[in-house]
């Protein structure tokens, strides 16, 4: 519950910071916004924020890695939905083998 409160407070403070001329040019602002939005399941907003952080600092690897990881997760979910449970079992349970 505490984590949700912190994330919620972070997301709602961003619009004020985006009005600040100095803060709105900070890649940290958009990176943190992206992380908070990801935890609130606003994936498009998170991707947009990570992209903005990367645009402001193209050398910042962590922002690019977050964006890439989120894209991968979303693609994995899409693929699972398309399979509709018809995929193969990824890991066998010890209970699948006779004693």
Secondary structure, DSSP 8 states (H G I E B T S, - for coil): -HHHHHHHHHHHHHHHHHHSTTGGG-HHHHHHHHHHHHHTT-HHHHHHHHHHHHHH-TT-HHHHHHHHHHHHHHHHHHHHHHHTT-S--SS--GGGS--
